[in-house]
Amino acid sequence: MMRYTLTRIGSVIPTVLGAATVAFLLLRLIPGDPARISAGPTATPEQVEHLRVQLGLDRPWWEQYLDFMKNLFTGSLGTSTRSGNSVAAEIGTRLPFTIQLAFWAMLIAIVVGCALGIVGALYRGRAIDFIFSAVSVIGVSAPVFWIGLMMIVLFSVKLGWFPASGAATPASVVLPAVALSLFAIGFISRQTRSAMIDALSMDAVRTARAKGMSGVNVIGKQALRNALVPVITVVGLQFGQMLGGSILTESVFGWPGIGQLLVNSINNRDYPVVQGVVFVVAVLLILVNLATDLLYSAIDPRVRHGN
Amino acid sequence: MAIEVPVARRTSLLRALWRHRSSKVGLILVGFTLFVALIGPFLVLGNASSDPNYQNLGQSLLGSSGSHWLGTDDLGRDELVRMVNGARYTLIMAVAAVTIAAVSGLIVGAVSGYAGGWVDLVIQRLVDIILSFPGFLLALALVAILGTGMTNLIIAVAVSAFPRFVRVTRSGVLTVMQLPYVEAARSQGLPPLRILRKHVVPNALGALIVQTPLEIGSAVLTGAGLGFLGLGVAEPTPEWGAMLGDGRDLLFTNPTLVTYPGIAIFIAILGFNLLGDGIRDVLDPRHSTSR
């Protein structure tokens, strides 16, 4: 266990360094002169030169790269070319909002997704299973930016139940969290359903039923426990999807998270912020995948011996 | 998971898909979208407003009527004409991006799985790095850097789908490599490229075939999402995501300008997802979602 844990933690390091390298390369992949483009069409040559020095583009690339990596180790992600604030501080004020949104969306997705999947598996082939399967495929197919806008029309404009935009009141999180959760609900419910069907046909479950254990006991103690193991991986995978989806969700609902910061920075050609957000999101995802793998291996010993 | 698709079964695959409940709906929806993309622009010809970019400010924001079935947008452009023309952009983008990703993913994945050793290790570490970014974020960052436009959009979507094709091909190749006939071919001293091309890749294709429609659906979603944020193809191209993004400013007064393009995107994605599910069920019943 210890050995697997350490190896798995160690494997994170090259990936994080790789993600940092990709973030570094972003600015250098810009076709043409990054300083010129970043400064905007109305900038004077002096402003462009100033920006070139600020972005470090006047120095050799390897020096820029070493500096970039060195700064990352000290927690510095550079300075916004638009606001002059440190990128780390800008991300720091926005990140809690994105995490809050993703947390609620994931919670809704796990509860609703597992419920739909379990009920679907128990009533396999019946009308309710068909309806829940339809709900799940609609969930993974409906674009979040469309569903989100439709929800605003219905729940904010027509019914007036929830605010349409911003994060001013606790109720503000409801619509974006529900919209963001739909894709994961669809995904989790399908995986739960098929894992549950597998678990229900396991010898242990059949034996328990044959021994006369009540339905609730069998489902709760035997089948569910076995079914939820693969679901953990799915939840981990869905987190990445959710971070991507939150960019669109935040844009629809005016939610002040890093997704909105990213889109604004792209529109302002504020490249240090773009690089910072890309890197921070990657690190977040790498850590969640690590946690998922470790949790999975703690529950299912076959994983650590298989690899 | 190696799923074999012998040549003789290819014609019966379509029949099997048609018999399968969800892939039948998928085939209908995808067929409808394809039909609209190919034929649709010719069907809505006939009056001046059949040009998707024909503006008539005197006729802006009309509701549904006999001359404008789905009404007009804020510049007086016919909504139905724009939607029908938009099908092409969405489909060309998604299919081109997924084709590039699938072909390059197939090559890289096959090499990685067949070569093994340090080649495999290096390729897998690189794939890990690409996968450490959420797909949509990666596509968004690439478009932000390369600039908007159809070509860059295709590149961005292809790059974000590429690592998944590498993974799928590699695991298919690894499974097939253990089969006796591949070992036999190797022991006969056939050159590796020939073994790969003649024996390994054709039999590892099954998983790739399952993956492709699902990836097209996901590419439609990514492309429309970028269009929605104003980072897709340039104005005034009637791309569905961009139309939805434009309509957003008029959400409270004219919600139909958001509703219709949204339904179009939804139908296309739903079709490809159902088709993908069906193909997976038909080729590999163990993973059945509907039975």
Interface residues (C-beta under 8 A of the other chain):
Chain A: P14 T15 V16 G18 A19 T21 V22 L26 L27 L29 I30 P31 G125 S133 V137 I138 V140 S141 A142 P143 F145 W146 I147 L149 M150 I152 V153 V157 R190 R193 S194 G240 Q241 L243 G244 G245 I247 L248 S251 L262 V263 I266 N267 V274 V278 V281 A282 L285 I286 N289
Chain B: S22 R125 L126 D128 I129 I130 S132 F133 P134 G135 F136 L137 L140 A141 A144 I145 L146 G147 G217 L221 A224 G225 F228 L229 G230 L231 G241 L244 G245 R248 L251 F252 P255 V258 T259 P261 G262 I265 F266 I269 L270 N273 L274 D277 H287 S288 T289 S290 R291
